[in-house]
Amino acid sequence: MEFAIQSTLTAREIKKVREDLGLRQKDFAALANVSVKTVERWESGGTKITGSVATLVKILKENPDIKDELEIPPKEQLLRLKYFCGNELCTVIDVDERNQKIRIKNFVHDIMYRAFGRNEHPDYKEYEEFLESRCFPRTRDKMKLMLKELNLPFYDPLMIIQKTEGRMAEDDFWIQIEK
């Protein structure tokens, strides 16, 4: 099978795409999942550049908005949760606990992998329900023993997730908390 994708690039082509996207070398390196040194070498070298970066550059040239779709927004709140399935980041959830405001950005199209499914604008109550869905139920038999095992004084879904990463036996989803 053949694909209409350029197999090699020049230093000038890499630099042009990077500049057209408004990215510094550091940012392009993050997008291409390579080191900054690699991008520097690509842009300064006289040799042909090959490999998966050629495919990435082709895709970025044709679809520059992909950069914006993949960019994680700057953290504006004290609390950020990153919802993963395996190693894939599915949803970023920024939480303003004081004003009970939630802002999310999904990084997957399949609603089954999104923290709030089809809901692009969850409210605080839906956020609390989401947290509880990643914990054992508050009505669970022997809950006090489970809390003691986790060294928690009372049932609090966010505290439980901090200890367990919201991991459940029946799926590959988990939560990383940034404070």
URUR-V447760 format. One record per residue. N is the residue number from 0. RES is the residue in one small letter. SS is DSSP state (H for helix, E for strand, - for the rest). OMEGA is omega in whole degrees, 0 to 359 (NA if undefined). Layout:
n-><N | N>
res-><RES | RES>
ss-><SS | SS>
omega-><OMEGA | OMEGA>
This chain:
n-><0 | 1 | 2 | 3 | 4 | 5 | 6 | 7 | 8 | 9 | 10 | 11 | 12 | 13 | 14 | 15 | 16 | 17 | 18 | 19 | 20 | 21 | 22 | 23 | 24 | 25 | 26 | 27 | 28 | 29 | 30 | 31 | 32 | 33 | 34 | 35 | 36 | 37 | 38 | 39 | 40 | 41 | 42 | 43 | 44 | 45 | 46 | 47 | 48 | 49 | 50 | 51 | 52 | 53 | 54 | 55 | 56 | 57 | 58 | 59 | 60 | 61 | 62 | 63 | 64 | 65 | 66 | 67 | 68 | 69 | 70 | 71 | 72 | 73 | 74 | 75 | 76 | 77 | 78 | 79 | 80 | 81 | 82 | 83 | 84 | 85 | 86 | 87 | 88 | 89 | 90 | 91 | 92 | 93 | 94 | 95 | 96 | 97 | 98 | 99 | 100 | 101 | 102 | 103 | 104 | 105 | 106 | 107 | 108 | 109 | 110 | 111 | 112 | 113 | 114 | 115 | 116 | 117 | 118 | 119 | 120 | 121 | 122 | 123 | 124 | 125 | 126 | 127 | 128 | 129 | 130 | 131 | 132 | 133 | 134 | 135 | 136 | 137 | 138 | 139 | 140 | 141 | 142 | 143 | 144 | 145 | 146 | 147 | 148 | 149 | 150 | 151 | 152 | 153 | 154 | 155 | 156 | 157 | 158 | 159 | 160 | 161 | 162 | 163 | 164 | 165 | 166 | 167 | 168 | 169 | 170 | 171 | 172 | 173 | 174 | 175 | 176 | 177 | 178>
res-><m | e | f | a | i | q | s | t | l | t | a | r | e | i | k | k | v | r | e | d | l | g | l | r | q | k | d | f | a | a | l | a | n | v | s | v | k | t | v | e | r | w | e | s | g | g | t | k | i | t | g | s | v | a | t | l | v | k | i | l | k | e | n | p | d | i | k | d | e | l | e | i | p | p | k | e | q | l | l | r | l | k | y | f | c | g | n | e | l | c | t | v | i | d | v | d | e | r | n | q | k | i | r | i | k | n | f | v | h | d | i | m | y | r | a | f | g | r | n | e | h | p | d | y | k | e | y | e | e | f | l | e | s | r | c | f | p | r | t | r | d | k | m | k | l | m | l | k | e | l | n | l | p | f | y | d | p | l | m | i | i | q | k | t | e | g | r | m | a | e | d | d | f | w | i | q | i | e | k>
ss-><- | - | - | - | - | - | - | E | E | - | H | H | H | H | H | H | H | H | H | H | - | - | - | - | H | H | H | H | H | H | H | H | - | - | - | H | H | H | H | H | H | H | H | H | - | - | - | - | E | E | - | H | H | H | H | H | H | H | H | H | H | H | - | - | - | H | H | H | H | H | - | - | - | - | - | - | - | - | E | E | E | E | E | E | E | - | - | E | E | E | E | E | E | E | E | E | - | - | - | - | E | E | E | E | E | E | - | - | - | - | H | H | H | - | - | - | - | - | - | - | - | - | - | H | H | H | H | H | H | H | H | H | H | - | - | - | - | - | - | - | - | - | H | H | H | H | H | H | H | - | - | - | - | - | - | - | H | H | H | H | H | H | H | H | - | - | - | - | - | - | - | - | E | E | E | E | E | E | ->
omega-><179 | 178 | 181 | 180 | 178 | 184 | 178 | 178 | 173 | 177 | 181 | 180 | 179 | 183 | 181 | 180 | 179 | 181 | 177 | 179 | 180 | 183 | 169 | 179 | 180 | 182 | 177 | 178 | 179 | 180 | 181 | 179 | 177 | 179 | 176 | 178 | 179 | 179 | 177 | 180 | 178 | 187 | 182 | 185 | 178 | 182 | 177 | 179 | 181 | 176 | 186 | 178 | 177 | 177 | 179 | 181 | 177 | 180 | 180 | 177 | 183 | 185 | 184 | 180 | 179 | 178 | 181 | 179 | 184 | 184 | 176 | 183 | 177 | 180 | 182 | 181 | 180 | 184 | 175 | 174 | 174 | 184 | 185 | 163 | 188 | 178 | 183 | 175 | 183 | 184 | 170 | 182 | 175 | 188 | 171 | 185 | 183 | 181 | 180 | 179 | 181 | 172 | 181 | 168 | 179 | 179 | 177 | 180 | 182 | 184 | 179 | 182 | 180 | 182 | 184 | 179 | 180 | 186 | 180 | 183 | 181 | 175 | 186 | 179 | 178 | 175 | 178 | 178 | 177 | 179 | 180 | 180 | 179 | 179 | 171 | 183 | 180 | 179 | 184 | 176 | 179 | 180 | 181 | 177 | 179 | 178 | 178 | 179 | 178 | 182 | 179 | 183 | 182 | 181 | 175 | 185 | 180 | 178 | 178 | 180 | 176 | 180 | 188 | 188 | 179 | 181 | 178 | 183 | 189 | 179 | 182 | 180 | 176 | 186 | 174 | 181 | 176 | 176 | NA>
